[in-house]
Amino acid sequence: MRPLLVALGAVMVLVGAVWTLQGLGYLEGSPMTDQSVWAILGPLLAGLGVGLVVVVARRRE
């Protein structure tokens, strides 16, 4: 279960980074480009992903 949660956290960080870059206009070619909502939601998702990885890494089994 632990590797699955770490992988999920890593995917959340990557998706959050992509959303942030699209929201800021650095990645073009989608309706999300230059939309401020994605520039806000992206870092939130990435932060949750980092938090998930940290919690899973510190937990003992």
C-alpha positions in Angstrom: 0.0 0.0 0.0 2.9 2.3 0.8 4.4 2.4 -2.8 0.9 3.0 -4.2 0.4 6.1 -2.0 3.9 7.4 -2.8 3.2 7.0 -6.5 -0.2 8.7 -6.1 1.5 11.6 -4.4 4.1 11.9 -7.1 1.4 11.9 -9.8 -0.4 14.7 -7.9 2.8 16.8 -7.8 3.3 16.3 -11.6 -0.3 17.1 -12.5 -0.2 20.1 -10.2 2.9 21.4 -11.9 1.3 21.0 -15.3 -1.8 22.8 -14.2 0.3 25.6 -12.8 2.3 26.0 -15.9 -0.9 26.0 -18.1 -2.6 28.5 -15.8 0.4 30.8 -16.0 0.5 30.5 -19.8 3.8 28.7 -20.1 2.2 25.5 -21.6 -0.1 26.4 -24.5 -2.6 24.5 -26.5 -5.4 23.8 -24.1 -8.4 25.7 -22.8 -6.7 25.8 -19.4 -4.0 28.2 -20.8 -3.9 31.6 -19.2 -6.8 30.8 -16.8 -6.0 31.9 -13.3 -8.1 29.2 -11.6 -5.5 26.6 -12.8 -2.6 28.8 -11.5 -4.3 28.5 -8.1 -5.4 24.9 -8.1 -2.1 23.5 -9.5 0.0 24.5 -6.5 -2.7 23.3 -4.1 -2.8 19.9 -5.7 1.0 19.7 -5.8 1.2 20.7 -2.1 -1.3 18.0 -1.2 0.8 15.5 -3.2 4.0 16.5 -1.3 2.1 16.3 2.0 0.9 12.8 1.1 4.4 11.6 0.3 5.8 13.1 3.5 3.0 11.5 5.6 3.5 8.1 4.0 7.3 8.2 4.2 7.1 9.1 8.0 4.5 6.5 8.8 5.7 3.2 10.4 4.1 -0.1 9.5 
